[in-house]
Amino acid sequence: MSKTLTEIRSLARSHTSTAINVLVAIMRSKDATAAARVSAANAILDRGWGKSTQVLEGTENGALELIHRIERVIVDPEDSHREDL
């Protein structure tokens, strides 16, 4: 990790308390929009408890089915004026 990145992280972390206080103030503010209040509340919860996990649904036997698709498209330079490329 470069020294600059370390310095930036350190500087940002030094403002953690202030940032949390701002989020709490927004969350509690009756003047803030509902969306801003929810966003602030989610940010506080994420930092305190981590982001919630997402459940992945599988097939009938519980196995996850992943489908990978790789498509190779060969373009003819003389057809480069086509709009569907």
Number of C-alpha atoms within 10 A of each C-alpha: 5 6 8 9 10 11 11 11 11 11 11 11 12 11 10 11 9 11 14 15 12 13 19 16 14 20 23 13 13 10 10 13 12 13 10 15 20 14 15 20 16 15 18 18 13 12 10 9 9 10 11 8 6 6 6 8 10 11 8 7 6 9 10 11 9 7 5 6 6 5 6 6 7 6 9 7 7 7 9 10 8 7 6 5 8
